[in-house]
């Protein structure tokens, strides 16, 4: 396999310059349009980097997934998960972070690059109260770049036009596979739905 090893070789492969919209869309703060778009998003991917490598983690809410603290700062609650803490460990050790926000039905994506810190300050965790439950910590992101992503990728994938989930392996199936059958995946799948209802927040 031929590997592209230099920036010069890469740029030779893509000689066309970025269009004007592709360059002017980048800002270091939320514009009114970007603010409205992120406020409508209930789902984002948080990408981080640490000594063990990279990590991308989905985050979801029943309302806006990120809270705007000011035009250059977003806050994302860390609700109960699997306790691996991959994203949180990375943020503590290396604050570089990228966010990708999506809205069902929209062909566009909103991207944020910046730096993050983690806080358990009650003044902030309390802002995410959900029926008396608060997240243990909150990811606070300082925006370095925010911009929209054009619709081509979502259009190519037909992301909102179809449902390809029928017949996919369950998580129990996957756990059984990685343990060569030692894990009781069927029982895991059977019990997960009820267990999850009590631990979403």
C-alpha positions in Angstrom: 0.0 0.0 0.0 1.3 3.4 -1.0 1.3 5.8 2.0 1.0 9.6 1.8 3.8 10.8 4.1 4.1 14.5 3.5 1.8 17.5 3.4 3.2 18.4 0.0 2.1 15.0 -1.4 -1.3 15.4 0.2 -1.9 18.9 -1.2 -0.8 17.6 -4.7 -3.5 15.1 -4.5 -6.1 17.7 -3.6 -5.0 20.8 -5.6 -8.3 22.7 -5.5 -8.4 25.4 -2.9 -11.2 25.5 -0.3 -14.3 27.4 -1.3 -15.0 30.8 0.3 -17.9 29.3 2.4 -15.6 26.6 3.7 -13.1 29.2 5.0 -15.3 32.0 6.3 -17.6 29.8 8.3 -15.0 29.2 11.1 -15.4 31.5 14.2 -14.0 31.4 17.7 -17.4 32.0 19.3 -21.1 31.2 18.9 -22.8 33.3 16.4 -26.6 33.6 16.7 -27.1 30.9 14.0 -24.5 28.6 15.6 -26.1 29.2 19.0 -29.6 28.2 17.7 -28.2 25.1 16.0 -26.4 23.8 19.0 -29.3 24.6 21.3 -31.4 22.3 19.1 -29.0 19.4 19.3 -29.8 16.6 21.8 -26.8 14.4 20.7 -23.1 14.9 20.1 -19.9 13.0 19.9 -17.1 14.1 22.2 -13.6 13.2 20.9 -10.6 13.4 23.2 -6.9 12.3 23.2 -4.8 10.8 25.9 -1.7 8.7 26.6 -3.4 5.5 25.5 -4.7 7.1 22.3 -7.9 8.7 21.1 -11.5 8.2 22.2 -14.9 9.2 20.8 -17.9 9.0 23.1 -21.6 9.7 22.4 -23.5 12.1 24.6 -27.3 12.5 24.7 -29.9 14.5 26.5 -33.7 14.8 26.5 -33.1 18.5 25.8 -30.1 20.5 24.6 -27.0 18.2 25.0 -24.8 21.2 25.7 -25.5 24.3 27.8 -24.0 27.6 26.6 -22.3 29.4 29.5 -21.1 32.2 27.3 -20.4 32.7 23.6 -17.1 30.9 23.9 -18.0 28.2 26.5 -20.1 25.1 26.5 -20.9 22.7 29.3 -21.8 19.0 28.9 -23.0 17.0 31.8 -21.5 13.5 32.4 -24.5 11.3 33.2 -24.2 7.7 34.3 -22.4 5.4 31.9 -20.2 2.3 32.0 -17.7 3.9 34.4 -14.7 3.3 32.1 -14.1 7.1 32.3 -12.2 7.0 29.0 -13.3 10.5 28.0 -12.9 12.0 31.4 -9.5 10.5 32.0 -8.3 12.0 28.7 -9.7 15.5 29.6 -7.9 15.5 33.0 -4.6 14.6 31.3 -5.0 16.4 27.9 -7.6 19.0 27.5 -7.9 18.9 23.7 -11.4 18.1 22.6 -13.6 18.0 19.5 -17.4 18.0 19.5 -19.7 16.9 16.7 -23.4 18.0 17.1 -26.2 16.4 15.1 -29.9 17.1 14.8 -32.3 14.4 13.5 -33.6 15.4 10.1 -30.9 18.0 9.4 -28.3 17.3 6.7 -25.7 19.5 8.4 -23.4 18.9 11.3 -22.0 21.4 13.8 -18.3 21.0 14.8 -16.5 22.5 17.8 -12.8 22.3 18.5 -11.3 23.5 21.7 -10.0 22.6 25.2 -11.9 21.2 28.1 -11.7 20.9 31.8 -13.7 18.7 34.2 -15.6 20.1 37.2 -17.7 18.7 40.0 -18.6 22.2 41.3 -22.2 22.0 42.7 -23.0 25.4 41.2 -22.6 23.9 37.8 -23.7 20.3 38.3 -26.9 21.6 39.9 -27.8 23.4 36.7 -28.5 20.0 35.1 -30.9 18.8 37.7 -33.1 16.0 36.4 -35.9 15.0 38.8 -33.5 15.6 41.8 -30.5 13.9 40.1 -27.4 15.8 39.1 -24.4 14.6 37.1 -21.3 13.8 39.1 -19.2 16.0 36.8 -19.5 18.5 33.9 -17.2 18.9 30.9 -16.6 22.6 30.3 -15.4 23.3 26.8 -13.6 26.5 25.7 -14.4 27.1 22.0 -11.4 27.6 19.8 -13.2 26.9 16.5 -16.9 26.4 15.7 -18.3 25.8 12.3 -20.9 24.0 10.3 -20.1 20.9 8.2 -21.7 20.7 4.8 -24.4 18.1 4.1 -22.5 15.8 1.7 -21.6 13.0 4.2 -25.2 12.8 5.7 -26.7 12.9 2.2 -24.4 10.1 1.0 -25.3 8.0 3.9 -29.0 8.7 3.7 -28.8 8.9 7.5 -32.3 10.0 8.2 -34.0 8.2 5.3 -33.6 4.7 6.5 -33.4 2.2 9.3 -30.6 -0.4 8.9 -30.8 -1.7 12.5 -32.9 -4.7 11.7 -31.0 -7.9 12.4 -27.9 -6.3 13.9 -26.1 -8.1 16.7 -27.1 -7.0 20.2 -24.6 -5.9 22.8 -25.2 -9.3 24.5 -24.2 -10.9 21.2 -21.0 -8.8 21.1 -20.1 -9.6 24.7 -20.6 -13.3 24.0 -18.4 -13.1 20.9 -15.5 -11.3 22.6 -15.5 -13.9 25.5 -15.8 -16.9 23.1 -19.2 -17.7 24.5 -18.3 -17.4 28.2 -20.5 -14.3 28.8 -24.3 -14.9 29.1 -25.3 -12.4 26.5 -28.9 -13.4 26.2 -29.6 -12.7 29.9 -27.7 -9.4 29.6 -29.9 -8.3 26.7 -33.1 -9.5 28.5 -32.3 -7.5 31.7 -30.7 -4.4 30.2 -33.8 -2.5 29.2 -35.3 -2.4 32.7 -31.9 -1.8 34.3 -31.3 1.2 31.9 -34.5 2.9 32.8 -33.3 3.5 36.3 -29.9 4.6 35.4 -30.3 7.1 32.5 -29.6 10.0 34.9 
